[in-house]
Amino acid sequence: MNTSVVINGKVTIPSIIRKKYNIKKGTKVYFIDENNEIKIVPVTRELIKANFGIFKTKGNLLKALKEEKKKETK
């Protein structure tokens, strides 16, 4: 799939990809720059749940993410 970078570096994620990965308005994404490639990973509830405990933050990371989400919805 192809897309173009437009003004201010914005890129449209094709709808088929947005639907597959449940990316909606306001979904945060994480950029990974490795091996001369850019990967875009959506930060979704599923990703957080799947990686819960991986950083051994005793829930502090999850708590911080939830607080950030609350701020965004206001």
PDB file of N, CA, C, O and CB in Angstrom:
ATOM      1  N   MET A   1       0.831  -1.177   0.000  1.00  0.00           N
ATOM      2  CA  MET A   1       0.000   0.000   0.000  1.00  0.00           C
ATOM      3  C   MET A   1       0.876   1.241   0.000  1.00  0.00           C
ATOM      4  O   MET A   1       1.917   1.286   0.657  1.00  0.00           O
ATOM      5  CB  MET A   1      -0.946  -0.002   1.202  1.00  0.00           C
ATOM      6  N   ASN A   2       0.448   2.226  -0.731  1.00  0.00           N
ATOM      7  CA  ASN A   2       1.178   3.484  -0.811  1.00  0.00           C
ATOM      8  C   ASN A   2       0.347   4.626  -0.257  1.00  0.00           C
ATOM      9  O   ASN A   2      -0.883   4.610  -0.316  1.00  0.00           O
ATOM     10  CB  ASN A   2       1.581   3.778  -2.250  1.00  0.00           C
ATOM     11  N   THR A   3       1.029   5.599   0.274  1.00  0.00           N
ATOM     12  CA  THR A   3       0.420   6.855   0.684  1.00  0.00           C
ATOM     13  C   THR A   3       1.503   7.906   0.582  1.00  0.00           C
ATOM     14  O   THR A   3       2.682   7.575   0.454  1.00  0.00           O
ATOM     15  CB  THR A   3      -0.185   6.778   2.136  1.00  0.00           C
ATOM     16  N   SER A   4       1.120   9.157   0.637  1.00  0.00           N
ATOM     17  CA  SER A   4       2.091  10.242   0.516  1.00  0.00           C
ATOM     18  C   SER A   4       2.140  11.064   1.784  1.00  0.00           C
ATOM     19  O   SER A   4       1.152  11.191   2.507  1.00  0.00           O
ATOM     20  CB  SER A   4       1.756  11.135  -0.673  1.00  0.00           C
ATOM     21  N   VAL A   5       3.297  11.611   2.033  1.00  0.00           N
ATOM     22  CA  VAL A   5       3.453  12.551   3.142  1.00  0.00           C
ATOM     23  C   VAL A   5       2.967  13.904   2.636  1.00  0.00           C
ATOM     24  O   VAL A   5       3.368  14.352   1.562  1.00  0.00           O
ATOM     25  CB  VAL A   5       4.957  12.622   3.655  1.00  0.00           C
ATOM     26  N   VAL A   6       2.104  14.554   3.410  1.00  0.00           N
ATOM     27  CA  VAL A   6       1.576  15.864   3.035  1.00  0.00           C
ATOM     28  C   VAL A   6       2.136  16.933   3.963  1.00  0.00           C
ATOM     29  O   VAL A   6       3.083  16.678   4.707  1.00  0.00           O
ATOM     30  CB  VAL A   6       0.032  15.868   3.076  1.00  0.00           C
ATOM     31  N   ILE A   7       1.570  18.094   3.923  1.00  0.00           N
ATOM     32  CA  ILE A   7       2.049  19.234   4.705  1.00  0.00           C
ATOM     33  C   ILE A   7       2.234  18.850   6.177  1.00  0.00           C
ATOM     34  O   ILE A   7       1.455  18.071   6.725  1.00  0.00           O
ATOM     35  CB  ILE A   7       1.068  20.416   4.584  1.00  0.00           C
ATOM     36  N   ASN A   8       3.247  19.389   6.791  1.00  0.00           N
ATOM     37  CA  ASN A   8       3.576  19.148   8.205  1.00  0.00           C
ATOM     38  C   ASN A   8       3.926  17.694   8.513  1.00  0.00           C
ATOM     39  O   ASN A   8       3.880  17.282   9.672  1.00  0.00           O
ATOM     40  CB  ASN A   8       2.419  19.568   9.071  1.00  0.00           C
ATOM     41  N   GLY A   9       4.274  16.915   7.493  1.00  0.00           N
ATOM     42  CA  GLY A   9       4.697  15.536   7.723  1.00  0.00           C
ATOM     43  C   GLY A   9       3.574  14.564   8.015  1.00  0.00           C
ATOM     44  O   GLY A   9       3.832  13.458   8.491  1.00  0.00           O
ATOM     45  N   LYS A  10       2.346  14.938   7.746  1.00  0.00           N
ATOM     46  CA  LYS A  10       1.205  14.054   8.028  1.00  0.00           C
ATOM     47  C   LYS A  10       1.081  12.962   6.973  1.00  0.00           C
ATOM     48  O   LYS A  10       1.346  13.179   5.791  1.00  0.00           O
ATOM     49  CB  LYS A  10      -0.099  14.864   8.098  1.00  0.00           C
ATOM     50  N   VAL A  11       0.669  11.777   7.436  1.00  0.00           N
ATOM     51  CA  VAL A  11       0.473  10.623   6.567  1.00  0.00           C
ATOM     52  C   VAL A  11      -0.894  10.030   6.882  1.00  0.00           C
ATOM     53  O   VAL A  11      -1.259   9.897   8.050  1.00  0.00           O
ATOM     54  CB  VAL A  11       1.615   9.560   6.754  1.00  0.00           C
ATOM     55  N   THR A  12      -1.644   9.675   5.855  1.00  0.00           N
ATOM     56  CA  THR A  12      -2.919   9.002   6.059  1.00  0.00           C
ATOM     57  C   THR A  12      -2.683   7.506   6.093  1.00  0.00           C
ATOM     58  O   THR A  12      -2.102   6.938   5.168  1.00  0.00           O
ATOM     59  CB  THR A  12      -3.935   9.375   4.952  1.00  0.00           C
ATOM     60  N   ILE A  13      -3.134   6.869   7.165  1.00  0.00           N
ATOM     61  CA  ILE A  13      -3.039   5.410   7.268  1.00  0.00           C
ATOM     62  C   ILE A  13      -4.237   4.847   6.506  1.00  0.00           C
ATOM     63  O   ILE A  13      -5.373   5.219   6.799  1.00  0.00           O
ATOM     64  CB  ILE A  13      -3.019   4.916   8.788  1.00  0.00           C
ATOM     65  N   PRO A  14      -4.012   3.965   5.541  1.00  0.00           N
ATOM     66  CA  PRO A  14      -5.121   3.413   4.758  1.00  0.00           C
ATOM     67  C   PRO A  14      -6.193   2.786   5.655  1.00  0.00           C
ATOM     68  O   PRO A  14      -5.889   2.179   6.682  1.00  0.00           O
ATOM     69  CB  PRO A  14      -4.595   2.369   3.768  1.00  0.00           C
ATOM     70  N   SER A  15      -7.454   2.948   5.240  1.00  0.00           N
ATOM     71  CA  SER A  15      -8.579   2.495   6.066  1.00  0.00           C
ATOM     72  C   SER A  15      -8.520   1.010   6.386  1.00  0.00           C
ATOM     73  O   SER A  15      -8.900   0.607   7.486  1.00  0.00           O
ATOM     74  CB  SER A  15      -9.879   2.801   5.373  1.00  0.00           C
ATOM     75  N   ILE A  16      -8.054   0.189   5.458  1.00  0.00           N
ATOM     76  CA  ILE A  16      -7.973  -1.250   5.720  1.00  0.00           C
ATOM     77  C   ILE A  16      -7.025  -1.544   6.889  1.00  0.00           C
ATOM     78  O   ILE A  16      -7.272  -2.452   7.683  1.00  0.00           O
ATOM     79  CB  ILE A  16      -7.506  -1.998   4.456  1.00  0.00           C
ATOM     80  N   ILE A  17      -5.944  -0.774   6.985  1.00  0.00           N
ATOM     81  CA  ILE A  17      -4.982  -0.927   8.088  1.00  0.00           C
ATOM     82  C   ILE A  17      -5.590  -0.385   9.382  1.00  0.00           C
ATOM     83  O   ILE A  17      -5.456  -1.004  10.438  1.00  0.00           O
ATOM     84  CB  ILE A  17      -3.643  -0.191   7.766  1.00  0.00           C
ATOM     85  N   ARG A  18      -6.258   0.764   9.302  1.00  0.00           N
ATOM     86  CA  ARG A  18      -6.890   1.340  10.505  1.00  0.00           C
ATOM     87  C   ARG A  18      -7.921   0.372  11.086  1.00  0.00           C
ATOM     88  O   ARG A  18      -7.991   0.186  12.301  1.00  0.00           O
ATOM     89  CB  ARG A  18      -7.566   2.700  10.171  1.00  0.00           C
ATOM     90  N   LYS A  19      -8.701  -0.230  10.229  1.00  0.00           N
ATOM     91  CA  LYS A  19      -9.726  -1.179  10.703  1.00  0.00           C
ATOM     92  C   LYS A  19      -9.079  -2.420  11.308  1.00  0.00           C
ATOM     93  O   LYS A  19      -9.495  -2.894  12.365  1.00  0.00           O
ATOM     94  CB  LYS A  19     -10.668  -1.586   9.547  1.00  0.00           C
ATOM     95  N   LYS A  20      -8.064  -2.941  10.632  1.00  0.00           N
ATOM     96  CA  LYS A  20      -7.398  -4.162  11.101  1.00  0.00           C
ATOM     97  C   LYS A  20      -6.797  -3.986  12.492  1.00  0.00           C
ATOM     98  O   LYS A  20      -6.853  -4.895  13.320  1.00  0.00           O
ATOM     99  CB  LYS A  20      -6.308  -4.576  10.120  1.00  0.00           C
ATOM    100  N   TYR A  21      -6.216  -2.797  12.744  1.00  0.00           N
ATOM    101  CA  TYR A  21      -5.530  -2.551  14.008  1.00  0.00           C
ATOM    102  C   TYR A  21      -6.322  -1.656  14.958  1.00  0.00           C
ATOM    103  O   TYR A  21      -5.789  -1.176  15.958  1.00  0.00           O
ATOM    104  CB  TYR A  21      -4.189  -1.932  13.741  1.00  0.00           C
ATOM    105  N   ASN A  22      -7.598  -1.434  14.638  1.00  0.00           N
ATOM    106  CA  ASN A  22      -8.500  -0.665  15.495  1.00  0.00           C
ATOM    107  C   ASN A  22      -7.934   0.731  15.810  1.00  0.00           C
ATOM    108  O   ASN A  22      -7.977   1.188  16.953  1.00  0.00           O
ATOM    109  CB  ASN A  22      -8.762  -1.431  16.799  1.00  0.00           C
ATOM    110  N   ILE A  23      -7.408   1.388  14.785  1.00  0.00           N
ATOM    111  CA  ILE A  23      -6.857   2.725  14.934  1.00  0.00           C
ATOM    112  C   ILE A  23      -7.968   3.726  14.648  1.00  0.00           C
ATOM    113  O   ILE A  23      -8.543   3.741  13.560  1.00  0.00           O
ATOM    114  CB  ILE A  23      -5.633   2.948  13.988  1.00  0.00           C
ATOM    115  N   LYS A  24      -8.256   4.552  15.631  1.00  0.00           N
ATOM    116  CA  LYS A  24      -9.311   5.551  15.516  1.00  0.00           C
ATOM    117  C   LYS A  24      -8.736   6.926  15.822  1.00  0.00           C
ATOM    118  O   LYS A  24      -7.584   7.047  16.237  1.00  0.00           O
ATOM    119  CB  LYS A  24     -10.491   5.226  16.466  1.00  0.00           C
ATOM    120  N   LYS A  25      -9.538   7.951  15.616  1.00  0.00           N
ATOM    121  CA  LYS A  25      -9.108   9.314  15.935  1.00  0.00           C
ATOM    122  C   LYS A  25      -8.659   9.359  17.391  1.00  0.00           C
ATOM    123  O   LYS A  25      -9.381   8.920  18.286  1.00  0.00           O
ATOM    124  CB  LYS A  25     -10.255  10.345  15.676  1.00  0.00           C
ATOM    125  N   GLY A  26      -7.482   9.883  17.617  1.00  0.00           N
ATOM    126  CA  GLY A  26      -6.951   9.987  18.974  1.00  0.00           C
ATOM    127  C   GLY A  26      -6.071   8.834  19.405  1.00  0.00           C
ATOM    128  O   GLY A  26      -5.411   8.918  20.441  1.00  0.00           O
ATOM    129  N   THR A  27      -6.045   7.742  18.622  1.00  0.00           N
ATOM    130  CA  THR A  27      -5.180   6.612  18.965  1.00  0.00           C
ATOM    131  C   THR A  27      -3.719   7.064  18.904  1.00  0.00           C
ATOM    132  O   THR A  27      -3.279   7.651  17.915  1.00  0.00           O
ATOM    133  CB  THR A  27      -5.429   5.403  18.003  1.00  0.00           C
ATOM    134  N   LYS A  28      -2.995   6.787  19.950  1.00  0.00           N
ATOM    135  CA  LYS A  28      -1.568   7.116  19.986  1.00  0.00           C
ATOM    136  C   LYS A  28      -0.806   6.058  19.188  1.00  0.00           C
ATOM    137  O   LYS A  28      -1.186   4.888  19.155  1.00  0.00           O
ATOM    138  CB  LYS A  28      -1.039   7.196  21.464  1.00  0.00           C
ATOM    139  N   VAL A  29       0.269   6.494  18.552  1.00  0.00           N
ATOM    140  CA  VAL A  29       1.127   5.557  17.834  1.00  0.00           C
ATOM    141  C   VAL A  29       2.557   5.752  18.298  1.00  0.00           C
ATOM    142  O   VAL A  29       2.951   6.839  18.721  1.00  0.00           O
ATOM    143  CB  VAL A  29       1.013   5.750  16.297  1.00  0.00           C
ATOM    144  N   TYR A  30       3.311   4.698  18.213  1.00  0.00           N
ATOM    145  CA  TYR A  30       4.708   4.687  18.622  1.00  0.00           C
ATOM    146  C   TYR A  30       5.541   4.442  17.366  1.00  0.00           C
ATOM    147  O   TYR A  30       5.273   3.504  16.616  1.00  0.00           O
ATOM    148  CB  TYR A  30       4.986   3.592  19.727  1.00  0.00           C
ATOM    149  N   PHE A  31       6.544   5.276  17.138  1.00  0.00           N
ATOM    150  CA  PHE A  31       7.412   5.127  15.982  1.00  0.00           C
ATOM    151  C   PHE A  31       8.689   4.397  16.385  1.00  0.00           C
ATOM    152  O   PHE A  31       9.332   4.741  17.376  1.00  0.00           O
ATOM    153  CB  PHE A  31       7.741   6.502  15.366  1.00  0.00           C
ATOM    154  N   ILE A  32       9.038   3.395  15.605  1.00  0.00           N
ATOM    155  CA  ILE A  32      10.259   2.634  15.829  1.00  0.00           C
ATOM    156  C   ILE A  32      11.143   2.818  14.599  1.00  0.00           C
ATOM    157  O   ILE A  32      10.724   2.544  13.474  1.00  0.00           O
ATOM    158  CB  ILE A  32       9.953   1.111  16.099  1.00  0.00           C
ATOM    159  N   ASP A  33      12.352   3.278  14.824  1.00  0.00           N
ATOM    160  CA  ASP A  33      13.323   3.492  13.747  1.00  0.00           C
ATOM    161  C   ASP A  33      14.414   2.447  13.905  1.00  0.00           C
ATOM    162  O   ASP A  33      15.271   2.559  14.782  1.00  0.00           O
ATOM    163  CB  ASP A  33      13.919   4.952  13.777  1.00  0.00           C
ATOM    164  N   GLU A  34      14.379   1.423  13.044  1.00  0.00           N
ATOM    165  CA  GLU A  34      15.388   0.375  13.131  1.00  0.00           C
ATOM    166  C   GLU A  34      15.663  -0.222  11.759  1.00  0.00           C
ATOM    167  O   GLU A  34      14.766  -0.356  10.927  1.00  0.00           O
ATOM    168  CB  GLU A  34      14.944  -0.718  14.104  1.00  0.00           C
ATOM    169  N   ASN A  35      16.903  -0.570  11.546  1.00  0.00           N
ATOM    170  CA  ASN A  35      17.329  -1.222  10.303  1.00  0.00           C
ATOM    171  C   ASN A  35      16.868  -0.474   9.054  1.00  0.00           C
ATOM    172  O   ASN A  35      16.422  -1.090   8.085  1.00  0.00           O
ATOM    173  CB  ASN A  35      16.804  -2.642  10.262  1.00  0.00           C
ATOM    174  N   ASN A  36      16.976   0.847   9.080  1.00  0.00           N
ATOM    175  CA  ASN A  36      16.605   1.672   7.933  1.00  0.00           C
ATOM    176  C   ASN A  36      15.116   1.605   7.601  1.00  0.00           C
ATOM    177  O   ASN A  36      14.731   1.859   6.460  1.00  0.00           O
ATOM    178  CB  ASN A  36      17.403   1.252   6.731  1.00  0.00           C
ATOM    179  N   GLU A  37      14.279   1.272   8.569  1.00  0.00           N
ATOM    180  CA  GLU A  37      12.832   1.209   8.391  1.00  0.00           C
ATOM    181  C   GLU A  37      12.153   1.979   9.516  1.00  0.00           C
ATOM    182  O   GLU A  37      12.689   2.114  10.616  1.00  0.00           O
ATOM    183  CB  GLU A  37      12.339  -0.261   8.356  1.00  0.00           C
ATOM    184  N   ILE A  38      10.963   2.478   9.211  1.00  0.00           N
ATOM    185  CA  ILE A  38      10.130   3.122  10.229  1.00  0.00           C
ATOM    186  C   ILE A  38       8.911   2.236  10.438  1.00  0.00           C
ATOM    187  O   ILE A  38       8.185   1.932   9.491  1.00  0.00           O
ATOM    188  CB  ILE A  38       9.713   4.588   9.807  1.00  0.00           C
ATOM    189  N   LYS A  39       8.693   1.831  11.666  1.00  0.00           N
ATOM    190  CA  LYS A  39       7.509   1.033  12.009  1.00  0.00           C
ATOM    191  C   LYS A  39       6.595   1.906  12.851  1.00  0.00           C
ATOM    192  O   LYS A  39       7.056   2.647  13.719  1.00  0.00           O
ATOM    193  CB  LYS A  39       7.897  -0.291  12.775  1.00  0.00           C
ATOM    194  N   ILE A  40       5.309   1.815  12.595  1.00  0.00           N
ATOM    195  CA  ILE A  40       4.311   2.558  13.365  1.00  0.00           C
ATOM    196  C   ILE A  40       3.488   1.533  14.127  1.00  0.00           C
ATOM    197  O   ILE A  40       2.847   0.673  13.523  1.00  0.00           O
ATOM    198  CB  ILE A  40       3.400   3.460  12.437  1.00  0.00           C
ATOM    199  N   VAL A  41       3.504   1.623  15.450  1.00  0.00           N
ATOM    200  CA  VAL A  41       2.785   0.680  16.294  1.00  0.00           C
ATOM    201  C   VAL A  41       1.696   1.433  17.050  1.00  0.00           C
ATOM    202  O   VAL A  41       2.001   2.349  17.813  1.00  0.00           O
ATOM    203  CB  VAL A  41       3.752  -0.043  17.279  1.00  0.00           C
ATOM    204  N   PRO A  42       0.425   1.061  16.850  1.00  0.00           N
ATOM    205  CA  PRO A  42      -0.632   1.734  17.597  1.00  0.00           C
ATOM    206  C   PRO A  42      -0.586   1.334  19.070  1.00  0.00           C
ATOM    207  O   PRO A  42      -0.412   0.161  19.399  1.00  0.00           O
ATOM    208  CB  PRO A  42      -2.007   1.404  16.996  1.00  0.00           C
ATOM    209  N   VAL A  43      -0.743   2.318  19.950  1.00  0.00           N
ATOM    210  CA  VAL A  43      -0.782   2.052  21.385  1.00  0.00           C
ATOM    211  C   VAL A  43      -2.253   1.892  21.752  1.00  0.00           C
ATOM    212  O   VAL A  43      -2.960   2.872  21.987  1.00  0.00           O
ATOM    213  CB  VAL A  43      -0.085   3.209  22.226  1.00  0.00           C
ATOM    214  N   THR A  44      -2.693   0.649  21.796  1.00  0.00           N
ATOM    215  CA  THR A  44      -4.089   0.331  22.082  1.00  0.00           C
ATOM    216  C   THR A  44      -4.203  -0.392  23.413  1.00  0.00           C
ATOM    217  O   THR A  44      -3.201  -0.824  23.984  1.00  0.00           O
ATOM    218  CB  THR A  44      -4.695  -0.523  20.958  1.00  0.00           C
ATOM    219  N   ARG A  45      -5.403  -0.518  23.891  1.00  0.00           N
ATOM    220  CA  ARG A  45      -5.640  -1.270  25.131  1.00  0.00           C
ATOM    221  C   ARG A  45      -5.104  -2.694  25.005  1.00  0.00           C
ATOM    222  O   ARG A  45      -4.545  -3.249  25.951  1.00  0.00           O
ATOM    223  CB  ARG A  45      -7.147  -1.297  25.472  1.00  0.00           C
ATOM    224  N   GLU A  46      -5.285  -3.273  23.816  1.00  0.00           N
ATOM    225  CA  GLU A  46      -4.828  -4.639  23.589  1.00  0.00           C
ATOM    226  C   GLU A  46      -3.311  -4.731  23.733  1.00  0.00           C
ATOM    227  O   GLU A  46      -2.795  -5.678  24.325  1.00  0.00           O
ATOM    228  CB  GLU A  46      -5.261  -5.126  22.200  1.00  0.00           C
ATOM    229  N   LEU A  47      -2.603  -3.745  23.190  1.00  0.00           N
ATOM    230  CA  LEU A  47      -1.142  -3.733  23.301  1.00  0.00           C
ATOM    231  C   LEU A  47      -0.721  -3.587  24.754  1.00  0.00           C
ATOM    232  O   LEU A  47       0.188  -4.278  25.215  1.00  0.00           O
ATOM    233  CB  LEU A  47      -0.539  -2.595  22.457  1.00  0.00           C
ATOM    234  N   ILE A  48      -1.374  -2.697  25.469  1.00  0.00           N
ATOM    235  CA  ILE A  48      -1.043  -2.480  26.880  1.00  0.00           C
ATOM    236  C   ILE A  48      -1.301  -3.753  27.679  1.00  0.00           C
ATOM    237  O   ILE A  48      -0.469  -4.157  28.492  1.00  0.00           O
ATOM    238  CB  ILE A  48      -1.864  -1.302  27.461  1.00  0.00           C
ATOM    239  N   LYS A  49      -2.451  -4.384  27.451  1.00  0.00           N
ATOM    240  CA  LYS A  49      -2.777  -5.620  28.176  1.00  0.00           C
ATOM    241  C   LYS A  49      -1.795  -6.732  27.834  1.00  0.00           C
ATOM    242  O   LYS A  49      -1.376  -7.487  28.711  1.00  0.00           O
ATOM    243  CB  LYS A  49      -4.210  -6.070  27.853  1.00  0.00           C
ATOM    244  N   ALA A  50      -1.428  -6.832  26.560  1.00  0.00           N
ATOM    245  CA  ALA A  50      -0.514  -7.894  26.132  1.00  0.00           C
ATOM    246  C   ALA A  50       0.871  -7.714  26.738  1.00  0.00           C
ATOM    247  O   ALA A  50       1.590  -8.692  26.946  1.00  0.00           O
ATOM    248  CB  ALA A  50      -0.414  -7.927  24.607  1.00  0.00           C
ATOM    249  N   ASN A  51       1.244  -6.490  27.019  1.00  0.00           N
ATOM    250  CA  ASN A  51       2.587  -6.216  27.545  1.00  0.00           C
ATOM    251  C   ASN A  51       2.567  -5.829  29.015  1.00  0.00           C
ATOM    252  O   ASN A  51       3.584  -5.389  29.552  1.00  0.00           O
ATOM    253  CB  ASN A  51       3.243  -5.113  26.744  1.00  0.00           C
ATOM    254  N   PHE A  52       1.438  -5.986  29.663  1.00  0.00           N
ATOM    255  CA  PHE A  52       1.325  -5.634  31.072  1.00  0.00           C
ATOM    256  C   PHE A  52       2.353  -6.406  31.877  1.00  0.00           C
ATOM    257  O   PHE A  52       2.442  -7.630  31.778  1.00  0.00           O
ATOM    258  CB  PHE A  52      -0.093  -5.913  31.596  1.00  0.00           C
ATOM    259  N   GLY A  53       3.118  -5.696  32.664  1.00  0.00           N
ATOM    260  CA  GLY A  53       4.103  -6.328  33.519  1.00  0.00           C
ATOM    261  C   GLY A  53       5.467  -6.514  32.884  1.00  0.00           C
ATOM    262  O   GLY A  53       6.429  -6.870  33.565  1.00  0.00           O
ATOM    263  N   ILE A  54       5.557  -6.273  31.581  1.00  0.00           N
ATOM    264  CA  ILE A  54       6.832  -6.509  30.909  1.00  0.00           C
ATOM    265  C   ILE A  54       7.935  -5.595  31.437  1.00  0.00           C
ATOM    266  O   ILE A  54       9.105  -5.977  31.441  1.00  0.00           O
ATOM    267  CB  ILE A  54       6.675  -6.313  29.410  1.00  0.00           C
ATOM    268  N   PHE A  55       7.569  -4.380  31.887  1.00  0.00           N
ATOM    269  CA  PHE A  55       8.562  -3.438  32.388  1.00  0.00           C
ATOM    270  C   PHE A  55       8.682  -3.465  33.904  1.00  0.00           C
ATOM    271  O   PHE A  55       9.495  -2.745  34.484  1.00  0.00           O
ATOM    272  CB  PHE A  55       8.221  -2.045  31.935  1.00  0.00           C
ATOM    273  N   LYS A  56       7.874  -4.292  34.538  1.00  0.00           N
ATOM    274  CA  LYS A  56       7.877  -4.437  35.993  1.00  0.00           C
ATOM    275  C   LYS A  56       7.788  -3.077  36.702  1.00  0.00           C
ATOM    276  O   LYS A  56       8.579  -2.753  37.588  1.00  0.00           O
ATOM    277  CB  LYS A  56       9.139  -5.179  36.442  1.00  0.00           C
ATOM    278  N   THR A  57       6.780  -2.293  36.264  1.00  0.00           N
ATOM    279  CA  THR A  57       6.585  -0.958  36.841  1.00  0.00           C
ATOM    280  C   THR A  57       5.556  -0.976  37.964  1.00  0.00           C
ATOM    281  O   THR A  57       5.176   0.075  38.480  1.00  0.00           O
ATOM    282  CB  THR A  57       6.153   0.029  35.759  1.00  0.00           C
ATOM    283  N   LYS A  58       5.107  -2.164  38.338  1.00  0.00           N
ATOM    284  CA  LYS A  58       4.129  -2.333  39.412  1.00  0.00           C
ATOM    285  C   LYS A  58       2.851  -1.540  39.143  1.00  0.00           C
ATOM    286  O   LYS A  58       2.226  -1.019  40.067  1.00  0.00           O
ATOM    287  CB  LYS A  58       4.734  -1.904  40.744  1.00  0.00           C
ATOM    288  N   GLY A  59       2.470  -1.454  37.866  1.00  0.00           N
ATOM    289  CA  GLY A  59       1.228  -0.775  37.499  1.00  0.00           C
ATOM    290  C   GLY A  59       1.366   0.718  37.296  1.00  0.00           C
ATOM    291  O   GLY A  59       0.407   1.365  36.875  1.00  0.00           O
ATOM    292  N   ASN A  60       2.530   1.292  37.583  1.00  0.00           N
ATOM    293  CA  ASN A  60       2.700   2.738  37.449  1.00  0.00           C
ATOM    294  C   ASN A  60       2.599   3.197  35.995  1.00  0.00           C
ATOM    295  O   ASN A  60       2.046   4.264  35.729  1.00  0.00           O
ATOM    296  CB  ASN A  60       4.039   3.160  38.028  1.00  0.00           C
ATOM    297  N   LEU A  61       3.115   2.423  35.062  1.00  0.00           N
ATOM    298  CA  LEU A  61       3.042   2.775  33.653  1.00  0.00           C
ATOM    299  C   LEU A  61       1.589   2.777  33.185  1.00  0.00           C
ATOM    300  O   LEU A  61       1.146   3.708  32.513  1.00  0.00           O
ATOM    301  CB  LEU A  61       3.881   1.800  32.807  1.00  0.00           C
ATOM    302  N   LEU A  62       0.863   1.738  33.542  1.00  0.00           N
ATOM    303  CA  LEU A  62      -0.539   1.652  33.162  1.00  0.00           C
ATOM    304  C   LEU A  62      -1.328   2.808  33.763  1.00  0.00           C
ATOM    305  O   LEU A  62      -2.172   3.409  33.097  1.00  0.00           O
ATOM    306  CB  LEU A  62      -1.135   0.311  33.605  1.00  0.00           C
ATOM    307  N   LYS A  63      -1.049   3.112  35.019  1.00  0.00           N
ATOM    308  CA  LYS A  63      -1.724   4.216  35.690  1.00  0.00           C
ATOM    309  C   LYS A  63      -1.448   5.539  34.979  1.00  0.00           C
ATOM    310  O   LYS A  63      -2.359   6.346  34.792  1.00  0.00           O
ATOM    311  CB  LYS A  63      -1.283   4.300  37.153  1.00  0.00           C
ATOM    312  N   ALA A  64      -0.210   5.760  34.589  1.00  0.00           N
ATOM    313  CA  ALA A  64       0.174   6.986  33.883  1.00  0.00           C
ATOM    314  C   ALA A  64      -0.514   7.066  32.523  1.00  0.00           C
ATOM    315  O   ALA A  64      -0.964   8.137  32.117  1.00  0.00           O
ATOM    316  CB  ALA A  64       1.702   7.052  33.708  1.00  0.00           C
ATOM    317  N   LEU A  65      -0.597   5.936  31.815  1.00  0.00           N
ATOM    318  CA  LEU A  65      -1.276   5.914  30.518  1.00  0.00           C
ATOM    319  C   LEU A  65      -2.766   6.214  30.662  1.00  0.00           C
ATOM    320  O   LEU A  65      -3.342   6.931  29.844  1.00  0.00           O
ATOM    321  CB  LEU A  65      -1.081   4.558  29.841  1.00  0.00           C
ATOM    322  N   LYS A  66      -3.385   5.663  31.705  1.00  0.00           N
ATOM    323  CA  LYS A  66      -4.806   5.928  31.939  1.00  0.00           C
ATOM    324  C   LYS A  66      -5.041   7.399  32.269  1.00  0.00           C
ATOM    325  O   LYS A  66      -6.012   7.991  31.798  1.00  0.00           O
ATOM    326  CB  LYS A  66      -5.338   5.043  33.075  1.00  0.00           C
ATOM    327  N   GLU A  67      -4.166   7.989  33.070  1.00  0.00           N
ATOM    328  CA  GLU A  67      -4.293   9.404  33.411  1.00  0.00           C
ATOM    329  C   GLU A  67      -4.127  10.274  32.168  1.00  0.00           C
ATOM    330  O   GLU A  67      -4.847  11.257  31.993  1.00  0.00           O
ATOM    331  CB  GLU A  67      -3.257   9.797  34.478  1.00  0.00           C
ATOM    332  N   GLU A  68      -3.193   9.916  31.319  1.00  0.00           N
ATOM    333  CA  GLU A  68      -2.976  10.658  30.074  1.00  0.00           C
ATOM    334  C   GLU A  68      -4.208  10.570  29.181  1.00  0.00           C
ATOM    335  O   GLU A  68      -4.604  11.558  28.562  1.00  0.00           O
ATOM    336  CB  GLU A  68      -1.737  10.121  29.328  1.00  0.00           C
ATOM    337  N   LYS A  69      -4.806   9.398  29.115  1.00  0.00           N
ATOM    338  CA  LYS A  69      -6.018   9.200  28.296  1.00  0.00           C
ATOM    339  C   LYS A  69      -7.164  10.060  28.825  1.00  0.00           C
ATOM    340  O   LYS A  69      -7.921  10.634  28.043  1.00  0.00           O
ATOM    341  CB  LYS A  69      -6.436   7.702  28.284  1.00  0.00           C
ATOM    342  N   LYS A  70      -7.296  10.152  30.153  1.00  0.00           N
ATOM    343  CA  LYS A  70      -8.334  10.992  30.753  1.00  0.00           C
ATOM    344  C   LYS A  70      -8.164  12.436  30.346  1.00  0.00           C
ATOM    345  O   LYS A  70      -9.137  13.111  30.010  1.00  0.00           O
ATOM    346  CB  LYS A  70      -8.312  10.875  32.271  1.00  0.00           C
ATOM    347  N   LYS A  71      -6.919  12.921  30.375  1.00  0.00           N
ATOM    348  CA  LYS A  71      -6.626  14.296  30.000  1.00  0.00           C
ATOM    349  C   LYS A  71      -7.001  14.564  28.553  1.00  0.00           C
ATOM    350  O   LYS A  71      -7.509  15.637  28.228  1.00  0.00           O
ATOM    351  CB  LYS A  71      -5.155  14.603  30.222  1.00  0.00           C
ATOM    352  N   GLU A  72      -6.753  13.594  27.687  1.00  0.00           N
ATOM    353  CA  GLU A  72      -7.030  13.746  26.260  1.00  0.00           C
ATOM    354  C   GLU A  72      -8.521  13.821  25.989  1.00  0.00           C
ATOM    355  O   GLU A  72      -8.945  14.537  25.082  1.00  0.00           O
ATOM    356  CB  GLU A  72      -6.421  12.596  25.477  1.00  0.00           C
ATOM    357  N   THR A  73      -9.315  13.105  26.747  1.00  0.00           N
ATOM    358  CA  THR A  73     -10.748  13.069  26.494  1.00  0.00           C
ATOM    359  C   THR A  73     -11.480  14.281  27.034  1.00  0.00           C
ATOM    360  O   THR A  73     -12.665  14.461  26.756  1.00  0.00           O
ATOM    361  CB  THR A  73     -11.334  11.834  27.086  1.00  0.00           C
ATOM    362  N   LYS A  74     -10.796  15.114  27.801  1.00  0.00           N
ATOM    363  CA  LYS A  74     -11.433  16.322  28.355  1.00  0.00           C
ATOM    364  C   LYS A  74     -11.414  17.447  27.370  1.00  0.00           C
ATOM    365  O   LYS A  74     -11.906  18.535  27.667  1.00  0.00           O
ATOM    366  CB  LYS A  74     -10.751  16.759  29.634  1.00  0.00           C
TER     367      LYS A  74
END
